[in-house]
Amino acid sequence: QVQLVESGGGLVQPGGSLRLSCAASGIRFSASTMGWYRQAPGKQRELVASISSGGRTNYRDSLKGRVTISRDNAKNTVYLQMRSLKPEDTAVYYCNADLRILSGVYNYWGQGTQVTVSS
């Protein structure tokens, strides 16, 4: 059974930092592209950042310079370091695993972790 468990969310003041973690189990983590998405109330879910199995990263243009995605294949964990947080970063942040192999395409989501940026 595939599980993606996010942690590290919470309430932070504007200008603060957070590091989100996503621990994966039941999947071929090292072969998966891992991503962080977010969804604010009343808005569509959007990509924040992704990291391929080879370590190539991709960031939402508006967030470049403020977020860093990384992965630890030994721990089956992907991280999202966020800095200089703004109120508009408030959202539920979701972890995503995307595995594309000969047998098919497999895509999984975590339950999400709430990030609230407020003074």
C-alpha positions in Angstrom: 0.0 0.0 0.0 1.4 3.4 -1.0 1.6 6.0 1.6 2.8 9.6 1.3 2.9 11.3 4.7 3.5 15.0 4.8 4.7 16.9 7.9 6.2 20.2 8.9 3.3 22.5 8.2 2.0 25.0 10.7 1.5 28.6 11.5 4.4 30.9 10.6 4.8 34.7 10.6 5.5 36.6 7.3 9.2 36.4 6.5 9.6 33.1 8.3 10.7 29.7 7.1 9.3 26.2 7.1 10.6 22.8 6.0 8.1 20.3 4.8 8.8 16.6 4.7 7.1 13.8 2.8 7.9 10.3 3.8 7.0 7.7 1.2 6.4 4.0 1.5 5.2 1.3 -0.7 6.5 2.8 -3.9 9.7 2.8 -5.9 10.8 6.1 -4.4 14.1 6.4 -6.1 12.5 5.9 -9.5 9.7 8.4 -8.9 9.5 12.1 -9.7 8.4 13.7 -6.5 6.6 17.0 -6.3 5.0 19.5 -4.0 1.8 21.1 -4.9 -0.4 23.6 -3.0 -4.0 24.5 -3.0 -5.3 27.7 -1.4 -9.0 28.1 -0.6 -11.0 28.7 -3.7 -8.1 28.1 -6.0 -6.8 25.3 -8.1 -4.0 23.1 -7.0 -0.7 24.3 -8.4 2.8 22.9 -8.7 5.3 24.4 -6.3 8.3 22.3 -7.2 9.3 18.9 -8.4 12.5 16.8 -8.5 13.1 13.9 -10.8 14.6 10.6 -10.0 17.9 12.0 -11.4 17.7 15.0 -9.2 16.6 17.6 -11.8 14.5 20.2 -10.2 11.6 22.3 -11.5 10.1 25.3 -9.7 7.1 27.5 -10.1 8.5 30.7 -11.6 6.9 32.9 -8.9 8.5 30.9 -6.1 12.1 30.6 -7.5 14.6 31.8 -5.0 12.2 31.2 -2.0 11.8 27.4 -2.1 14.2 24.5 -2.5 13.1 20.9 -3.1 15.4 18.0 -2.2 15.2 14.3 -1.8 16.9 11.6 0.3 16.5 8.3 -1.4 17.9 6.4 1.5 15.1 7.7 3.7 12.4 7.7 1.0 11.8 11.3 1.8 11.3 14.5 -0.1 11.7 18.0 1.4 10.5 21.4 0.6 12.4 24.3 2.2 10.4 27.5 2.1 11.9 30.9 3.0 10.6 34.5 3.2 7.1 33.2 3.5 4.2 35.5 2.5 0.5 35.4 3.5 -0.3 34.4 -0.1 1.7 31.2 0.5 -1.0 30.1 2.8 -2.4 26.8 1.5 -2.6 23.1 1.9 0.6 21.6 0.6 0.5 18.2 -1.0 3.2 15.7 -1.8 3.0 13.8 -5.1 4.8 10.8 -6.5 4.8 10.1 -10.2 6.2 6.8 -11.4 6.4 6.0 -15.1 7.6 2.6 -15.9 7.0 0.0 -18.6 4.0 -1.4 -16.8 2.3 2.0 -16.7 2.0 5.4 -15.0 1.4 5.6 -11.3 0.5 8.8 -9.5 -0.1 9.2 -5.8 -1.0 12.0 -3.4 -0.5 12.6 0.2 -3.2 13.9 2.5 -1.7 17.4 2.7 -0.3 19.6 5.4 -1.6 23.1 6.2 0.7 26.0 6.0 -0.6 29.3 7.3 1.4 32.5 7.0 0.0 35.2 9.3 1.0 37.6 11.9 
